[in-house]
């Protein structure tokens, strides 16, 4: 199984994005990596081009979530974005539109993320799971990957002040090992 791991750079008033730091540190031969731009339009375009280029079977999306206090595996992606006053790097602001005009209200990871989170915790990698990833740029990319017919999973990485970066990295590294077993529908 070919896994594409993607992350976003720092945005808003965050000086760094721990997801980007994890992506840069991953040095595995069994994955492809891409740093997506902090851009509504270009992040989806970049992701879709990289999926086509690598012929990835699975997409793992990593991004900072300052509201999570442990790495969080997200079950669903939703076909709606929040209204936001935060412009992306292209100056674009979202106004609550759909990710995909004709798409279903939600799409999901092929398996139960709670079972995946349980396995990670039993192996000593602390994480949590959620059914609501919010309606930010990472949800949009997660939805786009699933809509493209790829199995995908979004993992929110907390601020380093809330959870050690090393433990987040170790959890993601182990998650990559487990994904082929859990990505089956």
URWO-V142390 format. One record per helix or strand of 2 or more residues. SS is the DSSP state (a for helix, b for strand). FROM is the first residue (numbers start at 1). TO is the last residue. If there is no record, write none. Layout:
ss:from:to
SS:FROM:TO
SS:FROM:TO
This chain:
ss:from:to
b:3:8
a:18:25
b:31:36
a:40:54
b:58:64
b:72:74
b:76:78
b:106:108
a:113:122
b:128:130
a:137:147
b:151:157
a:165:182
